[in-house]
Amino acid sequence: MTSESDNPGVIALPPLIALAAFLAGIALDWLVPIGAVNAMLWPTGRVVVAAILFLMACWIVFRAVRTFDRAGTPYDVRKPAVALAASDIYTRTRNPMYQAFALLLLALAVGLASDWTALLLVPWALVMHFGVVRREEGYLERKFGDEYRRYRAQVPRYGWPF
């Protein structure tokens, strides 16, 4: 692979996709308020639930970044992968950072009573799946071949097997 093409070619940086979903949710809350989250939880309950979701997201990101650092490979999707991050949290799910983004968006939705941010999790997930995850998987398969295929066969894409 040339250095220019030695990356997954995702449609946008994952944090920017999450930020776009959040900002769109806040804008829609202002333009077309729903009020469902406010009706379901008292403000104190919202803050507690949001804090728990936020801390879970932080814990997942910490473990994922630590795993990338230990593997000696960048987690920035614009840079070439030099090794598979396949230990620690990556033995349970292949996309913990993106799951953490979902938890963070949900934490913001609950904490700020943003119904639209919660609703936009669905299109956000579709954009992430087709515009980021699937492209990363193709890139990793081209780059690491059988090693990645074995890893992919052992570890579910989005979570723990039941």
N, C-alpha and C positions, 0 to 999 in steps of 0.2 A: 504494500500500500504506500502511496506517496504521502508525504507529511500533510498535504492539503486535504486528502481524503481519509486520513487515518483518525477518524472520529465517527461517531454514529450518525451525524447529520440530522440531529433532532430539529423540530420545527422552531423551537425557541428554548431558551434556558428554563429549566423546570421552576426555579423560584419566580421567574417573571410570569410564567403561566399561572401560578398560584396567586401572585399579586394581582394579575388582571382579573381573575375570578373574584377576589376579595373586593377590589375597587368597583367592579361591575355590580356586585351584590350590594355594596353600600349605596351606590348611585340609585339602584332600583328600589332599595328601601326608602330612599328619600322621595323618589318619583311615584312609586306605587306601593305604599306600605301595606303589609299584611297583618302583622301583629300577633302571629301564632306563638312565637317563642315567648313573648311577654306573657301571654295567656297561660302557658304551660308551666312556667317556672317563676318563682319569686326572685327578685333581684339577687338576694343572697345565695339562693340555690344556683342561679345562673353563674355567679362568680365561682362558686365551689366546683361545679361541673366543668366550667371553662378552664380553671386552674389545673384540675386533674388531667384533662385532655392535653393541655399545653405541656405539662410536666412529662406525660407519656411521650409526646412528640419529641421533646428535648432528649429524653433518655434514648430513644431509638436513633436519633441523629447522632448523638455522641458515640454510640456503639458502632454505627455504620462508618462514620468518619475515622474512628480509631482502627477499624478493620481495614479500610483503604490505606491508611498510613502504615499499618503493619505489613500490608502486602506490597507497599512501595509503589502504588499506582495512584494517579490523580482521580479525584471524584468529580472534577470539572469535565462536563461532557464535551467541551471544545478541545480537550487535550487527548492525545493518544493513550489508550490503555496499555500498560506494560505487563500487567499480571491480572489474574482473576481474584477478586475479593470474595473468597468462598468459605470463610471461617466465621466464628462468633454468630452474630445475628443473621448472617448470610447463609447459615446452614438451615434456617427456618423459612426464609422468604428471600426471593431474588431482588425485591424492590423495597427494602425497608425505608429508604429516604422518601420515596414517593408516598408510602403509607403514612409516614410522619407528616408530610405536607397535608394530607387529607385530615389527619387529626388536628393539625394547626388551624386549617380552615374551619373545621367544625368547632374548635375552641373559640375562634373569633366570632363565628356565627352565634354560638350560645352566649358568650360573654357580652357581646354587643347587641344581642337580640336581633340579629340580622337574618330574617327569614330567607331573603334572596341569596345570601351567601351560602346558606345550607342547601337551598334548592340548586344552586349552581355547582354543587359538588358533582352532580351527575354529568353535565357537559364537561366539567373540568376533568373528570376521570376518563371520559372518552377521548378527549384531546391528549391526555397523558398516555393512555394506552396506545393509541394509533400514531401519535406524533412523536412520542418519546420512547416508550418501552419497547414497542415492536421494532423500532429502528435500532435501538441499542442491542436488542437480541440478535438481529441480523448482523450487525457489526461485530459483536463478540463471537458469533459463530464463524464469520469469515476470518477473524483475527486468530482465534484460538482453536478452531476446529473441534476435534474429538474431545478435547479437554472440556470445552464449554458444553458440548452436547451431553457428556456424562453428568456434568454439574446440573444442567437443565433437567435432566431425567430424574435427578434425585431431590431437587428442591423446587417446591411450588412457586409460581410466579408471584402470587400476592398473599400468601399466608400459610398457616400451618394446616397440614392435612388432618382430616378427622377420621 
